[in-house]
């Protein structure tokens, strides 16, 4: 349908604009935060009301993706990172998973862990019994990289699921945050 085509076109724009949510472009690797960027200099997420119209359109398009069947979801910014079309600060990679630093860190250490092939996992609520091994592997990678990043005092693993869960990229991903005392509740 034409509405479906509109959603896919908005999603394509959202994929290109997703990297700009923090006012930075993934296409400029020198703007990526380094592991040594002081926490007080890291950008914070902005509420929808403070976003530009392009950012609002991208966020709304991402929300519409939640309603698409998993096998019809268009490529995401993470697919471009996996294929090395977009540079990223990769911390870990194997045949099934990849971990890289978040471009808009919410803690001194903030990285993402993603499956390299979505296989229907656009969001956690799409998981089936066939995904159990992969989901366990993603958690294993999260703790492995957390140790590598010296987060032994503690860290948080978070999965945002769907529009109400604040998911902005419909490619399942784990956020791992640490490097400071984290507060609760988070949101």
Rosetta blueprint (number, residue, H / E / L):
1 X L
2 X H
3 X H
4 X H
5 X H
6 X H
7 X H
8 X H
9 X H
10 X H
11 X H
12 X H
13 X H
14 X H
15 X H
16 X H
17 X H
18 X H
19 X H
20 X H
21 X L
22 X L
23 X L
24 X L
25 X L
26 X L
27 X L
28 X L
29 X H
30 X H
31 X H
32 X L
33 X L
34 X L
35 X L
36 X L
37 X L
38 X L
39 X H
40 X H
41 X H
42 X L
43 X L
44 X L
45 X L
46 X L
47 X L
48 X H
49 X H
50 X H
51 X L
52 X L
53 X H
54 X H
55 X H
56 X H
57 X H
58 X H
59 X H
60 X H
61 X H
62 X H
63 X H
64 X H
65 X H
66 X L
67 X L
68 X L
69 X L
70 X H
71 X H
72 X H
73 X L
74 X L
75 X L
76 X L
77 X H
78 X H
79 X H
80 X H
81 X H
82 X H
83 X L
84 X L
85 X L
86 X L
87 X L
88 X L
89 X L
90 X E
91 X E
92 X E
93 X E
94 X L
95 X L
96 X L
97 X E
98 X E
99 X E
100 X E
101 X E
102 X L
103 X L
104 X L
105 X L
106 X L
107 X L
108 X L
109 X E
110 X E
111 X E
112 X E
113 X E
114 X E
115 X E
116 X L
117 X L
118 X L
119 X L
120 X L
121 X L
122 X L
123 X L
124 X H
125 X H
126 X H
127 X L
128 X L
129 X H
130 X H
131 X H
132 X H
133 X H
134 X H
135 X H
136 X H
137 X H
138 X H
139 X H
140 X H
141 X H
142 X H
143 X H
144 X H
145 X H
146 X H
147 X H
148 X H
149 X L
150 X L
151 X L
152 X L
153 X L
154 X L
155 X E
156 X E
157 X E
158 X E
159 X L
160 X L
161 X L
162 X L
163 X L
164 X L
165 X L
166 X L
167 X L
168 X L
169 X L
170 X L
171 X L
172 X L
173 X E
174 X E
175 X E
176 X E
177 X E
178 X E
179 X L
180 X L
181 X L
182 X L
183 X L
184 X L
185 X L
186 X L
187 X L
